[in-house]
Amino acid sequence: MADTATGIRMAVLMRETTMNNSTKLESGKVWLVGAGPGDPELLTIKAARLIAQADALVYDHLVSDAIMAIARSDARRIYAGKEASNHTLPQDSINQLLVDLANEKLSVVRLKGGDPFIFGRGGEELETLAESGIPFEVVPGVTAAAGCAAYAGFPLTHRDHAQAVTFVTGHLKDGTVNLDWQALSRPKQTVVFYMGIGAAAEICRQMIAHGLPSMTPAAVVRNGTQPDQQTLLATLGTLPNRIAESAIKPPALIIVGSVTKLHEKLNWFEQ
Ligand SMILES: C[S@@+](CC[C@H](N)C(=O)[O-])C[C@H]1O[C@@H](n2cnc3c(N)ncnc32)[C@H](O)[C@@H]1O
């Protein structure tokens, strides 16, 4: 496996060649940056440079230590939390924090796992910045579906298997997953559920009830792109029991569709 420190060293080098101290901006600014799904080498060069230069970083729990290690030793680091059941800072406080840091004329990196606009609430944070007249930029990241699919060997739209891919939240609200099950249960597509582990039984039940055979291939990928990545192969009929038996925990994706069968042939990472 490639040396994951290479990207970090590159970022540090960029930092040293571009600036030695604080950025000393005329006015503050916020960069909303996607940190990718975990492997630090999946950061974009732009993300690595901004992290290395930032005066302050506000980061979520899915951002790895290796990525935070790129930041300046004197940068302010503020943990914003956001596990499914443990919101360290409420969303309103995070929005206001970004405004306050920018008003201190700091260069602020708001660092989120994956891509900030995919189930990341990045849009809400930017709306507050826009309303407060704070300048901002957005740096996309590799979303978990793309990262997990690549590292598990699931070509999401392999033309022999799927004509479309859908990213959907499996987050339970009031104990139910309120989704367009008819559309999600059409054949010839791949459906990727973010935040769906707690609702796996309901997801599988609904997809079968809306017409997919219980033998439809399905999989879970946990900690995708990281050294401890776990892939579990099953069917809609067996997935809930497999999840219960393996005691798999978030962060994980559920991927439904026959592309998951290609893991056996295309798995290159979990050897
Ligand atoms: C709040 S969403 C954030 C998604 C993120 N913005 C993205 O684009 O990937 C968090 C969910 O993303 C998924 N996720 C994020 N990173 C993951 C990883 N490395 N492996 C598997 N699933 C991941 C899990 O379903 C997790 O519960």
The ligand as a Gaussian input file, in Angstrom:
#p B3LYP/6-31G(d) Opt

LIG

0 1
 C      -23.496000      12.481000       8.187000
 S      -23.094000      11.370000       6.901000
 C      -21.779000      12.267000       6.152000
 C      -21.488000      11.828000       4.747000
 C      -20.317000      12.545000       4.123000
 N      -20.590000      13.964000       3.967000
 C      -19.902000      11.941000       2.780000
 O      -20.010000      12.611000       1.748000
 O      -19.462000      10.799000       2.784000
 C      -22.231000      10.112000       7.793000
 C      -22.435000       8.749000       7.167000
 O      -21.622000       8.596000       6.013000
 C      -21.227000       7.250000       5.887000
 N      -19.755000       7.185000       5.942000
 C      -18.911000       8.208000       6.081000
 N      -17.625000       7.791000       6.032000
 C      -17.677000       6.447000       5.860000
 C      -16.691000       5.436000       5.727000
 N      -15.389000       5.719000       5.757000
 N      -17.106000       4.155000       5.564000
 C      -18.421000       3.860000       5.503000
 N      -19.397000       4.786000       5.629000
 C      -19.035000       6.063000       5.796000
 C      -21.868000       6.478000       7.038000
 O      -23.117000       5.988000       6.583000
 C      -22.046000       7.581000       8.055000
 O      -23.050000       7.257000       8.987000

